[in-house]
Amino acid sequence: MPTVELPSILEFIAIAAAGMAAGFVNTLAGAGSLLTIPVLLQLGLAGDVANATNRVGVFLAAVAGATAFDAGGKLDRRTAATLAVPALFGAVFGALLAVHLPERVFRPIMLGMLALVSVTLSATAAAQPAP
């Protein structure tokens, strides 16, 4: 059985802070991975490992957020169910691809996708009229 190296106190604080901020950001607007993946990469995780590790937090944040939105009457269950099936297939395909791509290929793709999401969110936000 492989040994697991525990993070230092500073690494734990960085991971916890990024995770808390990402959970908050994900629930309000999405794209919390823009906060967590760079922290995980900075701590030395390979791109595919950082991405896979990040998925655990994303999953838990999604479940918590959906549960809270549903309890508050803000979840459109029919639309959510319609989105769930293609999202599941996309997630499986993406994970299989990430597992099989070499790090030197995967990392630039992942960083490019993060940049694309960031630019898209910024452009979308800028195009929205002020409330």
Secondary structure, 3 states (H helix, E strand, C coil): CCCCCCCCHHHHHHHHHHHHHHHHHHHHCCCCHHHHHHHHHHCCCCHHHHHHHHHHHHHHHHHHHHHHHHHCCCCCHHHHHHHHHHHHHHHHHHHHHHHHCCHHHHHHHHHHHHHHHHHHHHHHHHHCCCC
